[in-house]
């Protein structure tokens, strides 16, 4: 804790570890984008607008940017959590929450989307990537190089042999699976490892913040911090709330 004297804050009620408000705020930025993105998606789903968010730009690029932000912070948070709560039992407690949430997403999406249900979306990926990245934490900044290599491999290599359901989760597909959310191991594991590498460099610098950014790091926007403190809860609830509200509007003749 001594390495983080100026940016560590008390945990919110119900949380199990101290917080870094600046990291929570960055996560809040990604969450806010996700909510807006899914709201636009839902407008299309209900037929109020007509866009191809799963095929066309700039929607694909925006989704990639949102996922990248989340996964960089997943990697960085692993390093920070190792400093604040290094025990494996704490890691597995959080991992079980994410894995159970991934199962709920699969069940809920199967009910809603049928054969296009989510079987390896963002939470499924994070559950797998967390274990791999946690084991690679001792590599420290070298994860920057390893992560970059994983990204390049995922972007450059494709083979139809990986298109089947048994292997498509790896990411080397030539045809995207029919699913509402797909975040394969390659190249996205590389983004998590880059986050680990960047945070490892920051850790070696004792988590010092540049003086010009110190006021913002010490007191980031409270709304963004609040969003960033509850990412899993918001992820699980925001779509049911959005789609439920829009369904009511539609039923009322909107």
N, C-alpha and C positions, 0 to 999 in steps of 0.2 A: 504493500500500500504506500510505502514511503516514496516510491518512484512516481506516484501520481498525485502529488499533494494539491495541485491547483485545479484539476479537472475532474476528479472523482466526486460524485454526488451521492447522497444517501439513496438507498433503493426505494422505489415507490412501494406503497402498501401492497403486501402480498408477494413482492419479488424476493428472490433469495440471494441476491448479490449486489454489491455497490454498482453504480451506473457511471458511465462517462457521458455527460450530457451532449458533448459535441458529436459523439458517435451515434447517440440516439437521434439527434437532429438530422444527421445525414440519412439514417435509416427512415426517418419520418418523411424526408423529401421523396425517397423511393416509394414509400407507402402511399403518399398523396398522389403521385403519378399513377400508381397501380389502380387506385380507386377511380380516378378520372378515366383511365383507359378502359376499365371494365364497365363504367357507366356508359361510355360511347358504344362499347360492344353490346351492351344490353339494349340500347336504343335500336341498334341494328337488328338484334334478335327479335324484338317485338314489332319490327317493321316500320318504325317511325323514321328511320333513315336507311339508306341503301349503300353500304360500303363493304369492301372485302378486306376486313382487318387481318385475316389469316393468310392473305395472298399478296396484298399490294403495299407499296410504300406510300406515305411514310410510316404506316402502322407497324410493319414488320421491324423497321429500324427503331421505332420507339419502344416496342416490346423488348428488343435486344438490349437497348440502353437500360431499361428498367431492371431486367434480369441481371445484367452486368453489375449494376449498382448494388443490388441485393447480395449477390454472391461475393463480390469484393468484401462486403461488410461481414458476411459469414466467415470468410477467412480471417479478417482482422479481429473479429470477435473471439475466435478460437485462441488467438495469441493473448488477447486481453484477459480472457477467462482463465487461461493457464496462470497468469500473474495473480489474479484476484482469488480464484477458486480452482486450484490445480488438481484436486482429487478426481480420480476416474469415476467415483460414485456420483459426483456432481455432473460430470459429463453424461453419464448414462441416464441420469434422471431427466435431463433436458432432451436427450436423444429419444427416450421413450415417448415423451410428449409429441415430438415431431413425427415419429413413426406412427403413433396412434392417429394423429391428425391426417397423415397421408392416407391411412386406411379409410378414415371418414370421407375424405375427398373422393376416393375411388367409389365408395358405396353411394354417396350422394350424386356423383356424376353419372353413375350407371343408371340410377333412377331417372335422371333428367335427360341424359343424352344417349342412353342405350349403348349400341356398339361403339360409339365414339367416347366412351367413358375414359377418365384419366387414370392411367395405370403406371405412368412414369413421368409425372409432372414435377413441378418445382419442389414440393415437399418430399416426394419419393427420392428425387435426386439429392436433396440436402441430407436426408437420412443416410444415404450411402456415402456421399462426399465427406460428411463430418467424420466418419470413422477413418477413411483414408487420410484426410488432412490431419487429423489428430495424431495419427501414427507418424506423419512426416514432419510434425512440428520441430523435432530436433535438428532438421536441416536448416532452419532459420532462414536467412536471406537467400540461400540457394534455391528456395522454393520459387523465387522469381524466375530463374532459368528453367526449372522443371515445369512450372506452370506455363511459361511461354511455349515450351516444346509440346506440351499437351494441347494447347490451343492450335498450334500449327498442324499437329497431327490430325486433330479433329476437323480442321478446315480443308486440309489437303488430300486426305485419304478417304475414299468411298468405295464400297464394293457391294454388289447386289447380294452377296452371301449373307450380309448383315441385315437384310430387309425383313427377315422372319421375326416373329414375336420373341423367340428365344434369345436373339442377339441384338435386336434393334435398340435396346436401352443403352448399348455401348455408344451409338451415335454415328457409326460409319456407314450409314444407309445411303442408298441412291434415291430412295423414295420415302418421304415422311410418312410415318404411320397415321392411320385414321384415328385421331384422338384430339380432345379439346385442349390439351396442354401437353407439351413434349419438351423435356429438358434432359437430353441424354448426357451420359458421363463425359464423352468427348464432344465438343471442346470445353464444356462448362466446368469440368473439374479444374482445368487450367486457370480459370478465372478465380476460383476459390484459392488455389495455391498462390497465385499472384497476390491476392489479398493477405495471405499468410506471410509471404515474403516482404511485402511493404510494411506490415505491422511489426515484423521482426526487426527491420531496419529502424523503425520508430522506437521499438523497445530498447535497442542498443543505444539510442540517443536519450534514454530515460524518459521517453514520451514527452519530450519538450515540444512546446508549441511556439511557433514564430511569434515574436513580440507584437507584430502587426495584427496577428489573428487571435492573440490572447483574450481580448475582451469578448470577441464572438464565441470563442471556445468556452469561456467561463460562464457566459450567459446567452446561449443560443435561444432562438424563438421557442417559447414554451409550448405552443401548439404542436410544433414539429417534434419536440422532445417527447411529448405525451404520446404521439403516434408511434414514435420509435421505441417506446418502452413496452408496447403490447403488439408486436408484429404478428405473432401466431394467432392471437385472438382476433385481431382485425382481419387477417387473411381468411380465417374460417367464417367470419360473420358478415363481412362486407357484401359479398355477392348475394347471399340469402336476403339480406336487408334491402339491397338495391332492387333485386328482381321481384321481391315481394311488394315493394312500394310501387314499382312500375306495373305489376300485375293488377294492383288495386286501381291505379289510374286508368288502366285499359278497361277494367271491368266497369268503371264508372263512366265510360264513354269517352275517355281522353284519347 
